Structures are given as C-alpha cells and as structure tokens.
C-alpha cells in the first residue's frame, strides 16, 4: 500500500473523469476549459506516479506535459478564436484550483525527495505548470486582444 | 492498488475513445482527441511504458489538434470562397 499511488488514483478518477465528461458534452467554451484543466491534472498525476513507482526519471513526462499542455491550449485559443469570440470562457475558479493543487503536490514531493538536483527540477515543473495554466486561461478568456483576430483576414 | 489504477485509466481511455467517435464536429473532435491522448499517456505510464507515453504526449497534446484545426480552417475557407463565386 503506497500513499502516493492512492493519491494518484484518486486524483485521476476525481479530476480526469469530469474532464472527459466536460470535453465530450456541452458548449465549445466548456470543452476548451475542460481540456486545459485535463492537461494540468494529468501532469500532477505523472508527478505522483513517479514518486509512487520510485522512478525519478518518470518526472520527465510531467516536464514535457507542463511545457506542451499550455502550448496546445494556445493553439486552440488562436485557431478557435472566431467561435470563442462571442462568449469567451472564464475559468478563474478552475485556474485557482489547479494552481493550488500543483503547489501542494510539488511542495509535498520536494519534502519527500530532499534537497538536490531533483528538487530543482520539481520546482521548475511547478513554476511552469502554474505559469502555463495562468497564461493559457487568460488567453482563452481573450486576455490578449488582437492576438486572435488581427491576422485572420 | 495497482490494479485499481490500471482499471481507472482503462475506463478513462474507453470513455474518451467512445466520446471521440460519438462527437461529430471536427473542431470539437480535436479537443476530445487531445484528452484521449492524455488518457492513453497515463495508461502507458501505468503499465510501465513511459517512453511510449512520452511520444504519445508529444504527438497527442499539441501536434494532432494543430493539424486537425488547420485542415478544418482551410476546408472552411475554401468552401466560403467557392460559395462566394457562385
């Protein structure tokens, strides 16, 4: 019985299940927000799994996802700008939830690993995750005016 | 506990794959496909194949949606253009 494994299972079931439901149904705005939240959840699950299996190299998966997840969301924000323009999605609550969950999990893993290069990597992933989440949700909410519409015609 | 984790990730893959088939609009399908890629990456990691999961993440989270959305945009534009000519 491994506490990290239990945490990963619970996070996967409670966090990613609603994401699948949210991305499969409802209006386009909700689907984009759900996909963005899903990348954060899976990144945290990867972090917990690397701790659960005692394989520090699995952290690379979380690092790749922390970089590529917001990039994918920016692709949607750019290419779906016409469809999202009428009623841009605001997901401040979800962003706060994802950022605080990332902070809690990264701090817990840093305490578990102890000081060293692995801790620096974990902190880097945490910073990338929180910053990427904030930037992506701001871009979805139309926070960068002109980025979507100016080059379309 | 490992079995429970495998079961949960298998169920999530099945659910998101069914949703990817059921959704009809290509732009929305790209979103569901991205989530399916995430679920597959978790499944690969759970069955101890993180290298496959890594490539799945790299392709599935940014590249596939980009290709689909660019194709949709091009097809739509061409349709509007021909509609304007007639």
gemmi code that builds the backbone of each chain (N, CA, C; Angstrom):
import gemmi

chains = {
    "A": [
        ("UNK", (0.849, -1.201, 0.000), (0.000, 0.000, 0.000), (0.882, 1.248, 0.000)),
        ("UNK", (0.640, 2.091, -0.956), (1.519, 3.239, -1.167), (0.659, 4.496, -1.220)),
        ("UNK", (0.952, 5.427, -0.328), (0.128, 6.634, -0.258), (0.140, 7.434, -1.544)),
        ("UNK", (1.299, 7.500, -2.210), (1.404, 8.261, -3.459), (0.523, 7.641, -4.544)),
        ("UNK", (0.498, 6.276, -4.547), (-0.308, 5.578, -5.554), (-1.793, 5.841, -5.324)),
        ("UNK", (-2.190, 5.819, -4.031), (-3.593, 6.113, -3.712), (-3.951, 7.528, -4.156)),
        ("UNK", (-3.034, 8.473, -3.864), (-3.295, 9.863, -4.255), (-3.422, 9.985, -5.768)),
        ("UNK", (-2.542, 9.265, -6.513), (-2.606, 9.334, -7.978), (-3.925, 8.765, -8.488)),
        ("UNK", (-4.354, 7.635, -7.906), (-5.616, 7.025, -8.346), (-6.790, 7.942, -8.081)),
        ("UNK", (-6.822, 8.512, -6.862), (-7.938, 9.390, -6.513), (-7.955, 10.623, -7.397)),
        ("UNK", (-6.765, 11.201, -7.618), (-6.698, 12.409, -8.464), (-7.124, 12.095, -9.890)),
        ("UNK", (-6.699, 10.906, -10.388), (-7.057, 10.531, -11.759), (-8.566, 10.343, -11.886)),
        ("UNK", (-9.167, 9.642, -10.912), (-10.605, 9.364, -11.006), (-11.424, 10.627, -10.780)),
        ("UNK", (-11.051, 11.404, -9.744), (-11.875, 12.573, -9.391), (-11.593, 13.764, -10.285)),
        ("UNK", (-10.368, 13.852, -10.846), (-10.042, 15.017, -11.663), (-10.240, 14.785, -13.140)),
        ("UNK", (-9.853, 13.582, -13.631), (-9.877, 13.372, -15.071), (-11.228, 12.840, -15.553)),
        ("UNK", (-11.982, 12.177, -14.658), (-13.317, 11.716, -15.056), (-14.229, 12.864, -15.480)),
        ("UNK", (-14.386, 13.903, -14.626), (-15.180, 15.071, -15.035), (-14.633, 15.763, -16.280)),
        ("UNK", (-13.296, 15.697, -16.482), (-12.719, 16.333, -17.674), (-13.228, 15.636, -18.934)),
        ("UNK", (-13.247, 14.280, -18.902), (-13.743, 13.530, -20.071), (-15.208, 13.884, -20.320)),
        ("UNK", (-15.986, 13.960, -19.241), (-17.402, 14.325, -19.388), (-17.534, 15.743, -19.941)),
        ("UNK", (-16.745, 16.667, -19.412), (-16.870, 18.065, -19.816), (-16.424, 18.303, -21.251)),
        ("UNK", (-15.454, 17.491, -21.718), (-14.954, 17.714, -23.071), (-15.854, 17.034, -24.099)),
        ("UNK", (-16.653, 16.065, -23.657), (-17.497, 15.330, -24.608), (-18.859, 15.972, -24.788)),
        ("UNK", (-19.279, 16.816, -23.856), (-20.623, 17.394, -23.939), (-20.546, 18.911, -23.755)),
        ("UNK", (-21.652, 19.555, -24.034), (-21.770, 20.967, -23.703), (-21.229, 21.894, -24.770)),
        ("UNK", (-21.249, 23.202, -24.501), (-20.788, 24.199, -25.471), (-19.278, 24.177, -25.637)),
        ("UNK", (-18.803, 24.813, -26.713), (-17.374, 24.768, -27.061), (-16.507, 25.389, -25.973)),
        ("UNK", (-17.012, 26.463, -25.331), (-16.215, 27.148, -24.310), (-15.863, 26.184, -23.180)),
        ("UNK", (-16.894, 25.412, -22.751), (-16.657, 24.496, -21.642), (-15.675, 23.404, -22.045)),
        ("UNK", (-15.753, 22.965, -23.310), (-14.856, 21.905, -23.763), (-13.415, 22.361, -23.736)),
        ("UNK", (-13.163, 23.594, -24.184), (-11.783, 24.090, -24.197), (-11.246, 24.199, -22.776)),
        ("UNK", (-12.078, 24.710, -21.865), (-11.647, 24.843, -20.471), (-11.355, 23.476, -19.874)),
        ("UNK", (-12.214, 22.482, -20.194), (-12.018, 21.134, -19.655), (-10.718, 20.533, -20.166)),
        ("UNK", (-10.413, 20.761, -21.450), (-9.169, 20.211, -21.999), (-7.956, 20.839, -21.322)),
        ("UNK", (-8.034, 22.153, -21.076), (-6.931, 22.842, -20.410), (-6.725, 22.314, -18.998)),
        ("UNK", (-7.836, 22.107, -18.287), (-7.747, 21.589, -16.919), (-7.203, 20.159, -16.931)),
        ("UNK", (-7.580, 19.379, -17.982), (-7.117, 17.998, -18.070), (-5.605, 17.885, -18.159)),
        ("UNK", (-4.961, 18.798, -18.917), (-3.503, 18.727, -19.008), (-2.863, 18.947, -17.632)),
        ("UNK", (-3.419, 19.884, -16.842), (-2.852, 20.127, -15.505), (-3.023, 18.891, -14.623)),
        ("UNK", (-4.229, 18.284, -14.676), (-4.485, 17.111, -13.833), (-3.532, 15.972, -14.194)),
        ("UNK", (-3.372, 15.714, -15.504), (-2.516, 14.594, -15.915), (-1.062, 14.875, -15.552)),
        ("UNK", (-0.630, 16.128, -15.638), (0.735, 16.477, -15.239), (0.960, 16.153, -13.766)),
        ("UNK", (-0.009, 16.493, -12.917), (0.121, 16.197, -11.490), (0.093, 14.691, -11.243)),
        ("UNK", (-0.752, 13.969, -12.011), (-0.798, 12.511, -11.864), (0.552, 11.891, -12.216)),
        ("UNK", (1.199, 12.412, -13.286), (2.527, 11.903, -13.655), (3.539, 12.122, -12.530)),
        ("UNK", (3.481, 13.314, -11.893), (4.389, 13.594, -10.774), (4.177, 12.583, -9.644)),
        ("UNK", (2.892, 12.357, -9.292), (2.586, 11.421, -8.208), (3.012, 10.001, -8.576)),
        ("UNK", (2.838, 9.628, -9.854), (3.207, 8.275, -10.280), (4.707, 8.066, -10.190)),
        ("UNK", (5.499, 9.099, -10.563), (6.943, 8.933, -10.494), (7.380, 8.731, -9.047)),
        ("UNK", (6.697, 9.395, -8.122), (7.017, 9.194, -6.708), (6.540, 7.826, -6.228)),
        ("UNK", (5.380, 7.371, -6.749), (4.814, 6.104, -6.301), (5.655, 4.921, -6.761)),
        ("UNK", (6.151, 4.985, -8.012), (6.953, 3.880, -8.533), (8.422, 4.015, -8.166)),
        ("UNK", (8.813, 5.092, -7.438), (10.204, 5.371, -7.081), (11.087, 5.379, -8.329)),
        ("UNK", (10.603, 6.028, -9.385), (11.394, 6.191, -10.619), (11.501, 7.687, -10.908)),
        ("UNK", (12.588, 8.327, -10.478), (12.690, 9.786, -10.689), (12.667, 10.185, -12.164)),
        ("UNK", (13.024, 9.247, -13.074), (13.065, 9.624, -14.488), (11.657, 9.824, -15.049)),
        ("UNK", (10.628, 9.299, -14.380), (9.254, 9.496, -14.858), (8.841, 10.961, -14.765)),
        ("UNK", (9.617, 11.757, -13.990), (9.285, 13.176, -13.860), (9.377, 13.881, -15.213)),
        ("UNK", (10.195, 13.299, -16.137), (10.329, 13.898, -17.472), (8.980, 14.018, -18.172)),
        ("UNK", (8.110, 13.008, -17.963), (6.780, 13.066, -18.582), (6.028, 14.309, -18.127)),
        ("UNK", (6.083, 14.575, -16.808), (5.400, 15.755, -16.279), (6.022, 17.031, -16.831)),
        ("UNK", (7.355, 17.022, -16.985), (8.035, 18.213, -17.524), (7.582, 18.490, -18.950)),
        ("UNK", (7.547, 17.437, -19.780), (7.100, 17.606, -21.176), (5.666, 18.112, -21.215)),
        ("UNK", (4.815, 17.547, -20.363), (3.405, 17.955, -20.389), (3.231, 19.381, -19.873)),
        ("UNK", (4.049, 19.783, -18.881), (3.943, 21.152, -18.371), (4.309, 22.167, -19.441)),
        ("UNK", (5.183, 21.761, -20.404), (5.534, 22.677, -21.495), (4.498, 22.615, -22.620)),
        ("UNK", (4.113, 21.372, -22.992), (3.275, 21.195, -24.183), (1.788, 21.448, -23.924)),
        ("UNK", (1.341, 21.264, -22.680), (-0.085, 21.445, -22.395), (-0.559, 22.861, -22.667)),
        ("UNK", (0.068, 23.884, -22.062), (-0.322, 25.266, -22.370), (-0.131, 25.607, -23.842)),
        ("UNK", (0.915, 25.007, -24.499), (1.101, 25.267, -25.928), (-0.098, 24.775, -26.722)),
        ("UNK", (-0.603, 23.580, -26.364), (-1.791, 23.063, -27.041), (-2.995, 23.954, -26.822)),
        ("UNK", (-3.157, 24.450, -25.582), (-4.292, 25.331, -25.301), (-4.197, 26.626, -26.086)),
        ("UNK", (-2.949, 27.129, -26.246), (-2.779, 28.354, -27.040), (-3.145, 28.108, -28.500)),
        ("UNK", (-2.868, 26.874, -28.993), (-3.292, 26.524, -30.354), (-4.807, 26.670, -30.485)),
        ("UNK", (-5.538, 26.151, -29.484), (-6.998, 26.268, -29.527), (-7.447, 27.726, -29.434)),
        ("UNK", (-6.804, 28.459, -28.515), (-7.213, 29.858, -28.340), (-7.000, 30.655, -29.619)),
        ("UNK", (-5.969, 30.289, -30.390), (-5.666, 31.008, -31.618), (-6.595, 30.589, -32.760)),
        ("UNK", (-6.758, 29.257, -32.938), (-7.472, 28.764, -34.118), (-8.987, 28.728, -33.923)),
        ("UNK", (-9.445, 28.713, -32.674), (-10.890, 28.739, -32.433), (-11.342, 30.130, -32.016)),
        ("UNK", (-10.525, 31.157, -32.282), (-10.829, 32.497, -31.780), (-12.176, 32.996, -32.293)),
        ("UNK", (-12.526, 32.630, -33.546), (-13.803, 33.074, -34.106), (-14.976, 32.510, -33.323)),
        ("UNK", (-14.897, 31.189, -33.016), (-16.006, 30.543, -32.317), (-16.073, 30.956, -30.858)),
        ("UNK", (-14.901, 31.269, -30.274), (-14.883, 31.636, -28.857), (-15.135, 33.125, -28.654)),
        ("UNK", (-15.127, 33.899, -29.754), (-15.168, 35.341, -29.623), (-16.431, 35.886, -28.990)),
        ("UNK", (-17.585, 35.224, -29.241), (-18.849, 35.763, -28.750), (-18.913, 35.755, -27.230)),
        ("UNK", (-18.520, 34.617, -26.648), (-18.658, 34.457, -25.204), (-17.398, 33.771, -24.682)),
        ("UNK", (-16.291, 34.527, -24.511), (-15.039, 33.891, -24.105), (-15.156, 33.232, -22.739)),
        ("UNK", (-14.573, 32.015, -22.615), (-14.725, 31.275, -21.363), (-13.884, 31.862, -20.239)),
        ("UNK", (-14.498, 32.047, -19.079), (-13.778, 32.481, -17.880), (-13.755, 31.318, -16.894)),
        ("UNK", (-12.562, 30.942, -16.472), (-12.444, 29.799, -15.571), (-11.488, 30.143, -14.444)),
        ("UNK", (-11.774, 31.253, -13.752), (-10.858, 31.686, -12.704), (-10.808, 30.680, -11.562)),
        ("UNK", (-11.976, 30.110, -11.226), (-12.023, 29.176, -10.103), (-11.191, 27.935, -10.411)),
        ("UNK", (-11.363, 27.393, -11.648), (-10.612, 26.195, -12.026), (-9.120, 26.478, -12.052)),
        ("UNK", (-8.739, 27.679, -12.528), (-7.322, 28.030, -12.558), (-6.744, 28.064, -11.155)),
        ("UNK", (-7.495, 28.658, -10.219), (-7.019, 28.731, -8.831), (-6.889, 27.336, -8.250)),
        ("UNK", (-7.902, 26.462, -8.538), (-7.861, 25.090, -8.022), (-6.636, 24.355, -8.556)),
        ("UNK", (-6.407, 24.465, -9.889), (-5.270, 23.759, -10.495), (-3.948, 24.279, -9.957)),
        ("UNK", (-3.831, 25.611, -9.821), (-2.569, 26.188, -9.356), (-2.290, 25.792, -7.915)),
        ("UNK", (-3.330, 25.797, -7.058), (-3.069, 25.457, -5.652), (-2.783, 23.965, -5.508)),
        ("UNK", (-3.477, 23.121, -6.308), (-3.187, 21.685, -6.251), (-1.756, 21.421, -6.695)),
        ("UNK", (-1.318, 22.117, -7.759), (0.058, 21.945, -8.234), (1.041, 22.353, -7.149)),
        ("UNK", (0.768, 23.490, -6.475), (1.671, 23.950, -5.417), (1.770, 22.916, -4.296)),
        ("UNK", (0.594, 22.411, -3.863), (0.588, 21.452, -2.751), (1.381, 20.203, -3.118)),
        ("UNK", (1.125, 19.653, -4.332), (1.768, 18.390, -4.711), (3.271, 18.580, -4.900)),
        ("UNK", (3.670, 19.693, -5.536), (5.102, 19.919, -5.770), (5.828, 20.110, -4.439)),
        ("UNK", (5.217, 20.843, -3.496), (5.868, 21.047, -2.198), (5.989, 19.725, -1.451)),
        ("UNK", (4.917, 18.897, -1.503), (4.969, 17.598, -0.825), (6.060, 16.724, -1.420)),
        ("UNK", (6.208, 16.752, -2.771), (7.236, 15.928, -3.396), (8.632, 16.447, -3.096)),
        ("UNK", (8.763, 17.775, -3.017), (10.077, 18.343, -2.662), (10.476, 17.898, -1.259)),
        ("UNK", (9.517, 17.898, -0.324), (9.811, 17.463, 1.039), (10.206, 15.992, 1.030)),
        ("UNK", (9.517, 15.183, 0.185), (9.803, 13.748, 0.160), (11.158, 13.455, -0.470)),
        ("UNK", (11.556, 14.245, -1.503), (12.822, 13.948, -2.182), (14.019, 14.469, -1.407)),
        ("UNK", (13.851, 15.584, -0.699), (15.010, 16.176, -0.043), (15.773, 17.063, -1.006)),
        ("UNK", (16.716, 17.857, -0.490), (17.416, 18.818, -1.350), (18.315, 18.121, -2.362)),
        ("UNK", (18.482, 18.798, -3.507), (19.317, 18.239, -4.560), (18.848, 18.708, -5.925)),
        ("UNK", (19.406, 18.085, -6.978), (19.037, 18.499, -8.325), (17.588, 18.129, -8.639)),
        ("UNK", (17.121, 17.008, -8.094), (15.742, 16.577, -8.347), (14.749, 17.618, -7.847)),
        ("UNK", (15.093, 18.247, -6.708), (14.190, 19.271, -6.163), (14.108, 20.474, -7.084)),
        ("UNK", (15.267, 20.857, -7.652), (15.272, 21.992, -8.580), (14.362, 21.702, -9.774)),
        ("UNK", (14.458, 20.459, -10.276), (13.620, 20.052, -11.413), (12.140, 20.116, -11.048)),
        ("UNK", (11.823, 19.636, -9.832), (10.422, 19.661, -9.390), (9.901, 21.083, -9.292)),
        ("UNK", (10.729, 21.964, -8.716), (10.306, 23.365, -8.587), (10.097, 23.981, -9.959)),
        ("UNK", (11.014, 23.630, -10.907), (10.871, 24.145, -12.277), (9.545, 23.688, -12.884)),
        ("UNK", (9.212, 22.399, -12.688), (7.944, 21.884, -13.227), (6.766, 22.614, -12.595)),
        ("UNK", (6.836, 22.828, -11.269), (5.750, 23.530, -10.596), (5.554, 24.935, -11.127)),
        ("UNK", (6.669, 25.654, -11.305), (6.575, 27.028, -11.811), (5.998, 27.034, -13.220)),
        ("UNK", (6.498, 26.111, -14.085), (5.988, 26.018, -15.458), (4.498, 25.716, -15.462)),
        ("UNK", (4.084, 24.823, -14.568), (2.680, 24.396, -14.528), (1.775, 25.555, -14.151)),
        ("UNK", (2.144, 26.260, -13.062), (1.294, 27.364, -12.609), (1.278, 28.496, -13.633)),
        ("UNK", (2.487, 28.856, -14.138), (2.544, 29.959, -15.103), (1.810, 29.608, -16.386)),
        ("UNK", (2.003, 28.371, -16.883), (1.325, 27.948, -18.095), (-0.180, 27.948, -17.941)),
        ("UNK", (-0.644, 27.520, -16.759), (-2.081, 27.493, -16.505), (-2.672, 28.901, -16.532)),
        ("UNK", (-1.993, 29.827, -15.854), (-2.497, 31.203, -15.797), (-2.510, 31.832, -17.182)),
        ("UNK", (-1.391, 31.643, -17.940), (-1.312, 32.231, -19.281), (-2.374, 31.637, -20.188)),
        ("UNK", (-2.530, 30.296, -20.134), (-3.485, 29.641, -21.035), (-4.910, 30.088, -20.741)),
        ("UNK", (-5.288, 30.176, -19.448), (-6.673, 30.554, -19.159), (-6.905, 32.023, -19.483)),
        ("UNK", (-5.840, 32.848, -19.355), (-6.002, 34.251, -19.731), (-6.173, 34.402, -21.236)),
        ("UNK", (-5.417, 33.578, -22.000), (-5.543, 33.625, -23.458), (-6.927, 33.155, -23.891)),
        ("UNK", (-7.455, 32.129, -23.196), (-8.790, 31.630, -23.547), (-9.852, 32.674, -23.251)),
        ("UNK", (-9.662, 33.437, -22.177), (-10.648, 34.447, -21.800), (-10.527, 35.709, -22.644)),
        ("UNK", (-9.660, 35.680, -23.671), (-9.489, 36.845, -24.529), (-8.654, 37.922, -23.884)),
        ("UNK", (-7.716, 37.510, -23.007), (-6.918, 38.480, -22.263), (-5.848, 39.154, -23.099)),
        ("UNK", (-5.568, 38.592, -24.306), (-4.576, 39.202, -25.180), (-5.276, 39.700, -26.423)),
        ("UNK", (-5.909, 40.849, -26.371), (-6.724, 41.298, -27.503), (-5.863, 41.539, -28.732)),
        ("UNK", (-6.416, 41.165, -29.891), (-5.692, 41.373, -31.119), (-4.863, 40.183, -31.530)),
        ("UNK", (-4.579, 39.266, -30.584), (-3.751, 38.121, -30.935), (-4.511, 37.161, -31.849)),
        ("UNK", (-5.841, 37.101, -31.688), (-6.586, 36.152, -32.484), (-7.126, 36.747, -33.756)),
        ("UNK", (-7.656, 37.971, -33.692), (-8.468, 38.477, -34.800), (-7.637, 39.198, -35.845)),
        ("UNK", (-6.483, 39.773, -35.478), (-5.824, 40.718, -36.377), (-5.320, 40.039, -37.645)),
        ("UNK", (-4.793, 38.796, -37.525), (-4.160, 38.186, -38.679), (-5.111, 37.237, -39.416)),
        ("UNK", (-6.381, 37.286, -39.105), (-7.273, 36.290, -39.678), (-7.686, 36.637, -41.109)),
        ("UNK", (-7.747, 37.909, -41.440), (-8.283, 38.261, -42.761), (-7.171, 38.509, -43.786)),
    ],
    "B": [
        ("UNK", (-3.682, -2.151, -5.314), (-3.864, -0.736, -5.644), (-3.446, -0.455, -7.079)),
        ("UNK", (-2.420, -1.192, -7.556), (-2.003, -1.021, -8.954), (-3.118, -1.423, -9.906)),
        ("UNK", (-3.841, -2.494, -9.501), (-4.956, -2.935, -10.351), (-6.019, -1.854, -10.455)),
        ("UNK", (-6.316, -1.205, -9.323), (-7.334, -0.137, -9.346), (-6.905, 0.991, -10.273)),
        ("UNK", (-5.620, 1.357, -10.199), (-5.117, 2.439, -11.055), (-5.215, 2.055, -12.532)),
        ("UNK", (-4.823, 0.790, -12.844), (-4.927, 0.320, -14.234), (-6.377, 0.333, -14.697)),
        ("UNK", (-7.275, -0.114, -13.800), (-8.698, -0.162, -14.158), (-9.233, 1.238, -14.441)),
        ("UNK", (-8.883, 2.187, -13.556), (-9.373, 3.560, -13.746), (-8.874, 4.131, -15.062)),
        ("UNK", (-7.571, 3.918, -15.365), (-7.055, 4.510, -16.611), (-7.636, 3.812, -17.837)),
        ("UNK", (-7.869, 2.493, -17.751), (-8.512, 1.790, -18.874), (-9.919, 2.323, -19.112)),
        ("UNK", (-10.675, 2.520, -18.015), (-12.043, 3.041, -18.155), (-12.026, 4.431, -18.774)),
        ("UNK", (-11.054, 5.275, -18.343), (-10.992, 6.633, -18.891), (-10.649, 6.601, -20.375)),
        ("UNK", (-9.727, 5.685, -20.774), (-9.397, 5.565, -22.203), (-10.630, 5.137, -22.983)),
        ("UNK", (-11.365, 4.135, -22.444), (-12.563, 3.661, -23.147), (-13.590, 4.776, -23.281)),
        ("UNK", (-13.807, 5.537, -22.196), (-14.812, 6.597, -22.228), (-14.428, 7.692, -23.214)),
        ("UNK", (-13.157, 8.127, -23.172), (-12.785, 9.228, -24.065), (-12.723, 8.766, -25.519)),
        ("UNK", (-12.363, 7.490, -25.761), (-12.348, 6.996, -27.143), (-13.769, 6.920, -27.694)),
        ("UNK", (-14.717, 6.468, -26.858), (-16.118, 6.440, -27.292), (-16.611, 7.841, -27.601)),
        ("UNK", (-16.231, 8.797, -26.733), (-16.649, 10.187, -26.966), (-16.044, 10.725, -28.259)),
        ("UNK", (-14.771, 10.354, -28.544), (-14.124, 10.833, -29.769), (-14.846, 10.318, -31.002)),
        ("UNK", (-15.400, 9.099, -30.911), (-16.153, 8.572, -32.051), (-17.516, 9.244, -32.141)),
        ("UNK", (-18.133, 9.508, -30.980), (-19.519, 9.980, -30.977), (-19.648, 11.444, -31.379)),
        ("UNK", (-18.597, 12.254, -31.078), (-18.687, 13.682, -31.399), (-18.542, 13.864, -32.907)),
        ("UNK", (-19.409, 14.693, -33.524), (-19.431, 14.793, -34.988), (-18.630, 15.970, -35.534)),
        ("UNK", (-18.649, 17.117, -34.843), (-17.977, 18.317, -35.350), (-16.456, 18.157, -35.254)),
        ("UNK", (-15.706, 18.308, -36.357), (-14.250, 18.059, -36.315), (-13.505, 18.942, -35.323)),
        ("UNK", (-13.907, 20.210, -35.162), (-13.192, 21.091, -34.230), (-13.342, 20.593, -32.799)),
        ("UNK", (-14.556, 20.143, -32.453), (-14.740, 19.601, -31.099), (-14.076, 18.253, -30.955)),
        ("UNK", (-14.039, 17.488, -32.082), (-13.389, 16.192, -32.047), (-11.899, 16.340, -31.738)),
        ("UNK", (-11.284, 17.429, -32.212), (-9.871, 17.650, -31.928), (-9.643, 17.780, -30.417)),
        ("UNK", (-10.569, 18.459, -29.726), (-10.455, 18.594, -28.270), (-10.560, 17.235, -27.593)),
        ("UNK", (-11.549, 16.419, -28.037), (-11.710, 15.100, -27.417), (-10.492, 14.226, -27.705)),
        ("UNK", (-9.924, 14.362, -28.923), (-8.732, 13.573, -29.259), (-7.551, 13.952, -28.372)),
        ("UNK", (-7.426, 15.242, -28.047), (-6.348, 15.660, -27.151), (-6.508, 15.009, -25.784)),
        ("UNK", (-7.759, 14.971, -25.281), (-7.991, 14.338, -23.977), (-7.747, 12.839, -24.060)),
        ("UNK", (-8.124, 12.221, -25.208), (-7.842, 10.790, -25.393), (-6.342, 10.539, -25.360)),
        ("UNK", (-5.550, 11.446, -25.962), (-4.097, 11.300, -25.923), (-3.562, 11.357, -24.506)),
        ("UNK", (-4.119, 12.262, -23.684), (-3.693, 12.355, -22.279), (-4.003, 11.058, -21.536)),
        ("UNK", (-5.240, 10.520, -21.750), (-5.626, 9.281, -21.070), (-4.724, 8.130, -21.491)),
        ("UNK", (-4.396, 8.059, -22.792), (-3.506, 6.993, -23.269), (-2.119, 7.123, -22.643)),
        ("UNK", (-1.620, 8.367, -22.502), (-0.299, 8.568, -21.909), (-0.285, 8.071, -20.461)),
        ("UNK", (-1.382, 8.345, -19.723), (-1.458, 7.847, -18.345), (-1.469, 6.323, -18.344)),
        ("UNK", (-2.237, 5.716, -19.258), (-2.312, 4.250, -19.308), (-0.940, 3.648, -19.602)),
        ("UNK", (-0.214, 4.225, -20.578), (1.115, 3.716, -20.910), (2.054, 3.820, -19.717)),
        ("UNK", (1.952, 4.931, -18.977), (2.821, 5.086, -17.805), (2.471, 4.073, -16.723)),
        ("UNK", (1.165, 3.813, -16.556), (0.740, 2.889, -15.508), (1.211, 1.469, -15.813)),
        ("UNK", (1.237, 1.085, -17.095), (1.736, -0.255, -17.445), (3.237, -0.230, -17.719)),
        ("UNK", (3.933, 0.774, -17.146), (5.400, 0.839, -17.142), (6.001, 0.966, -18.535)),
        ("UNK", (5.369, 1.774, -19.386), (5.981, 2.070, -20.685), (6.058, 3.576, -20.861)),
        ("UNK", (6.879, 4.255, -20.052), (6.864, 5.728, -20.085), (7.409, 6.299, -21.383)),
        ("UNK", (8.260, 5.508, -22.123), (8.791, 6.043, -23.380), (7.679, 6.192, -24.407)),
        ("UNK", (6.790, 5.185, -24.446), (5.640, 5.278, -25.357), (4.732, 6.430, -24.930)),
        ("UNK", (4.566, 6.570, -23.601), (3.738, 7.667, -23.101), (4.313, 9.022, -23.460)),
        ("UNK", (5.642, 9.112, -23.438), (6.294, 10.385, -23.768), (6.005, 10.790, -25.213)),
        ("UNK", (6.150, 9.815, -26.139), (5.884, 10.162, -27.543), (4.402, 10.429, -27.761)),
        ("UNK", (3.543, 9.702, -27.026), (2.104, 9.941, -27.137), (1.762, 11.374, -26.700)),
        ("UNK", (2.403, 11.817, -25.606), (2.174, 13.180, -25.124), (2.628, 14.201, -26.158)),
        ("UNK", (3.837, 13.959, -26.716), (4.405, 14.942, -27.645), (3.529, 15.073, -28.877)),
        ("UNK", (3.034, 13.924, -29.389), (2.220, 13.971, -30.601), (0.789, 14.398, -30.280)),
        ("UNK", (0.228, 13.801, -29.211), (-1.212, 13.936, -28.995), (-1.650, 15.265, -28.427)),
        ("UNK", (-0.783, 15.936, -27.630), (-1.292, 17.113, -26.922), (-1.204, 18.380, -27.763)),
        ("UNK", (-0.282, 18.460, -28.707), (-0.160, 19.697, -29.477), (-0.234, 19.481, -30.986)),
        ("UNK", (0.366, 18.371, -31.470), (0.545, 18.227, -32.923), (-0.745, 17.814, -33.621)),
        ("UNK", (-1.414, 16.780, -33.089), (-2.650, 16.302, -33.736), (-3.733, 17.373, -33.776)),
        ("UNK", (-4.038, 18.061, -32.642), (-5.047, 19.125, -32.711), (-4.676, 20.231, -33.680)),
        ("UNK", (-3.375, 20.575, -33.730), (-2.937, 21.635, -34.648), (-3.226, 21.247, -36.096)),
        ("UNK", (-2.863, 19.984, -36.457), (-3.101, 19.526, -37.834), (-4.589, 19.528, -38.158)),
        ("UNK", (-5.406, 18.995, -37.229), (-6.851, 18.902, -37.486), (-7.455, 20.289, -37.645)),
        ("UNK", (-7.091, 21.204, -36.710), (-7.711, 22.537, -36.755), (-7.275, 23.310, -37.993)),
        ("UNK", (-5.997, 23.138, -38.400), (-5.550, 23.820, -39.620), (-6.294, 23.288, -40.841)),
        ("UNK", (-6.500, 21.951, -40.891), (-7.239, 21.389, -42.023), (-8.666, 21.891, -42.047)),
        ("UNK", (-9.320, 21.912, -40.878), (-10.703, 22.392, -40.800), (-10.802, 23.822, -41.294)),
        ("UNK", (-9.821, 24.650, -40.874), (-9.847, 26.056, -41.260), (-9.700, 26.221, -42.775)),
        ("UNK", (-8.761, 25.419, -43.347), (-8.524, 25.522, -44.782), (-9.760, 25.079, -45.568)),
        ("UNK", (-10.357, 23.961, -45.142), (-11.545, 23.454, -45.844), (-12.680, 24.464, -45.753)),
        ("UNK", (-12.883, 25.056, -44.562), (-13.963, 26.036, -44.392), (-13.750, 27.237, -45.296)),
        ("UNK", (-12.483, 27.720, -45.343), (-12.187, 28.894, -46.160), (-12.467, 28.624, -47.630)),
        ("UNK", (-12.030, 27.415, -48.090), (-12.250, 27.073, -49.487), (-13.750, 27.013, -49.773)),
        ("UNK", (-14.525, 26.449, -48.835), (-15.978, 26.378, -49.024), (-16.594, 27.764, -49.139)),
        ("UNK", (-16.142, 28.705, -48.253), (-16.673, 30.072, -48.321), (-16.318, 30.731, -49.641)),
        ("UNK", (-15.068, 30.480, -50.113), (-14.600, 31.107, -51.337), (-15.443, 30.655, -52.531)),
        ("UNK", (-15.655, 29.335, -52.649), (-16.453, 28.818, -53.758), (-17.893, 29.275, -53.669)),
        ("UNK", (-18.409, 29.342, -52.413), (-19.780, 29.830, -52.228), (-19.914, 31.272, -52.697)),
        ("UNK", (-18.844, 32.100, -52.478), (-18.897, 33.493, -52.896), (-18.859, 33.646, -54.402)),
        ("UNK", (-18.163, 32.702, -55.090), (-18.053, 32.804, -56.538), (-19.387, 32.556, -57.227)),
        ("UNK", (-20.185, 31.644, -56.635), (-21.409, 31.250, -57.330), (-22.525, 32.230, -57.200)),
    ],
}
model = gemmi.Model(1)
for chain_id, residues in chains.items():
    chain = gemmi.Chain(chain_id)
    for i, (resn, *xyz) in enumerate(residues, 1):
        res = gemmi.Residue()
        res.name, res.seqid = resn, gemmi.SeqId(i, " ")
        for name, pos in zip(("N", "CA", "C"), xyz):
            atom = gemmi.Atom()
            atom.name, atom.element = name, gemmi.Element(name[0])
            atom.pos, atom.b_iso = gemmi.Position(*pos), 0.0
            res.add_atom(atom)
        chain.add_residue(res)
    model.add_chain(chain)
structure = gemmi.Structure()
structure.add_model(model)
structure.setup_entities()
